């Protein structure tokens, strides 16, 4: 005889919440420069990142969605759909671009990684199903990481 299971059948379990993260890398250049600061102030605040010719990064972005695990599909969100959203929001407009010159948003917003995370959030939240976007995490370098959760 097999011992009876003390766990309820899966169909009786409370709804489960899952987190899915998709990682994508892209390359872009930018110059940290605020039009609200003098050239001297910009050099003081941003240092070598204020180089008039800019500098580049190989960014790594982690897009995380959070939601109920669908009983029928077993998914929070179809990864194929998340991959398409990332292509549309990150890869097409940002990969191999000069953020300051090629992305209209950054013509008036300093292209810091914090602001890049906000830009990605604001565009991604329109693409994924409502209420699912949880976090944007950007690795600017191995040592510099920015997290934004829409707050």
C-alpha positions as CSV (number, residue, x, y, z in Angstrom):
1,X,0.0,0.0,0.0
2,X,1.1,3.5,-0.8
3,X,0.7,6.2,1.8
4,X,-2.0,8.8,0.9
5,X,-0.7,12.1,-0.1
6,X,-1.3,14.9,2.4
7,X,-1.2,17.5,-0.4
8,X,-4.4,18.6,-2.0
9,X,-4.9,17.9,-5.7
10,X,-3.4,20.6,-8.0
11,X,-6.8,21.7,-9.0
12,X,-7.6,22.6,-5.4
13,X,-4.5,24.7,-4.8
14,X,-4.6,28.5,-4.5
15,X,-3.6,30.4,-7.6
16,X,0.1,30.6,-7.9
17,X,2.2,33.7,-8.8
18,X,5.2,33.3,-11.0
19,X,7.9,35.6,-12.2
20,X,9.4,35.3,-15.7
21,X,12.6,37.2,-16.7
22,X,13.9,37.5,-20.2
23,X,17.4,38.8,-20.7
24,X,18.5,40.7,-23.8
25,X,21.7,42.5,-24.7
26,X,22.1,45.5,-26.9
27,X,24.9,48.0,-27.7
28,X,24.4,51.8,-27.8
29,X,26.4,55.0,-27.2
30,X,25.5,58.2,-25.4
31,X,26.9,61.3,-23.8
32,X,25.9,62.3,-20.3
33,X,25.1,65.9,-20.6
34,X,22.3,68.1,-19.1
35,X,21.2,71.2,-21.0
36,X,20.2,72.6,-17.6
37,X,23.9,72.7,-16.5
38,X,26.8,74.7,-17.8
39,X,29.6,72.9,-19.6
40,X,31.8,73.2,-16.5
41,X,29.0,71.8,-14.3
42,X,28.4,68.9,-16.8
43,X,32.1,68.0,-16.7
44,X,32.1,68.1,-12.9
45,X,28.9,66.0,-12.6
46,X,29.5,63.4,-15.4
47,X,33.3,63.4,-15.7
48,X,34.6,61.3,-18.6
49,X,31.1,60.3,-19.5
50,X,30.5,63.9,-20.6
51,X,33.0,63.4,-23.5
52,X,31.5,65.4,-26.5
53,X,32.1,62.4,-28.7
54,X,30.2,60.1,-26.3
55,X,31.0,56.6,-25.3
56,X,29.4,53.2,-25.6
57,X,28.0,50.3,-23.6
58,X,27.0,46.7,-24.1
59,X,23.9,46.9,-22.0
60,X,22.2,43.8,-20.6
61,X,18.5,44.2,-19.9
62,X,16.4,41.9,-17.8
63,X,12.6,42.3,-18.3
64,X,10.6,40.6,-15.6
65,X,6.8,40.0,-15.6
66,X,4.8,38.8,-12.6
67,X,1.4,37.3,-12.6
68,X,-0.9,34.3,-12.0
69,X,0.3,31.0,-13.6
70,X,-2.6,30.2,-15.9
71,X,-4.1,26.8,-15.1
72,X,-4.6,25.9,-18.7
73,X,-1.3,27.0,-20.3
74,X,0.9,26.8,-17.2
75,X,2.4,30.2,-18.1
76,X,2.4,33.7,-16.7
77,X,3.0,35.0,-20.2
78,X,4.0,33.3,-23.4
79,X,7.7,33.8,-23.8
80,X,7.3,34.2,-27.5
81,X,5.1,37.3,-26.9
82,X,7.6,38.7,-24.4
83,X,10.4,38.2,-26.8
84,X,8.4,40.1,-29.5
85,X,7.7,43.0,-27.0
86,X,11.5,43.2,-26.2
87,X,12.3,43.3,-29.9
88,X,9.9,46.1,-30.5
89,X,10.7,48.2,-27.4
90,X,14.4,47.6,-26.9
91,X,16.2,46.1,-29.9
92,X,14.6,48.0,-32.8
93,X,14.8,51.5,-31.3
94,X,18.0,51.2,-29.2
95,X,20.4,48.6,-30.5
96,X,23.5,50.1,-32.2
97,X,22.1,53.6,-31.8
98,X,23.3,56.9,-30.4
99,X,20.7,57.3,-27.7
100,X,21.0,61.1,-27.7
101,X,20.7,61.5,-31.5
102,X,18.6,58.5,-32.6
103,X,16.0,58.2,-29.8
104,X,13.7,61.3,-29.7
105,X,13.0,60.8,-26.0
106,X,16.6,61.5,-25.1
107,X,16.7,64.8,-27.0
108,X,15.2,66.4,-23.8
109,X,16.1,63.7,-21.2
110,X,19.7,63.0,-20.0
111,X,20.5,59.4,-21.2
112,X,21.5,58.0,-17.8
113,X,20.9,54.4,-17.2
114,X,18.2,55.3,-14.7
115,X,16.4,57.3,-17.5
116,X,16.9,54.5,-19.9
117,X,15.2,52.1,-17.5
118,X,12.3,54.5,-17.3
119,X,12.1,54.8,-21.1
120,X,12.0,51.0,-21.4
121,X,9.4,50.6,-18.7
122,X,7.2,53.3,-20.2
123,X,7.2,51.6,-23.6
124,X,7.2,48.0,-22.3
125,X,4.1,48.6,-20.1
126,X,2.1,49.4,-23.2
127,X,3.1,46.1,-24.9
128,X,2.7,43.4,-22.2
129,X,-0.7,42.5,-20.8
130,X,-1.9,44.9,-18.3
131,X,-0.5,44.5,-14.8
132,X,2.2,42.0,-15.7
133,X,5.3,44.2,-16.0
134,X,7.2,43.9,-12.7
135,X,10.8,45.1,-13.2
136,X,13.4,46.4,-15.7
137,X,16.9,45.7,-14.6
138,X,19.8,47.2,-16.7
139,X,23.4,46.1,-16.4
140,X,25.3,49.1,-17.8
141,X,28.6,47.5,-16.8
142,X,29.4,44.4,-14.7
143,X,29.5,46.8,-11.7
144,X,26.7,49.3,-12.5
145,X,23.1,48.0,-12.4
146,X,19.9,50.0,-12.3
147,X,16.5,48.6,-11.3
148,X,13.2,50.3,-12.1
149,X,9.7,49.1,-11.1
150,X,7.5,51.8,-12.3
151,X,7.6,53.9,-9.1
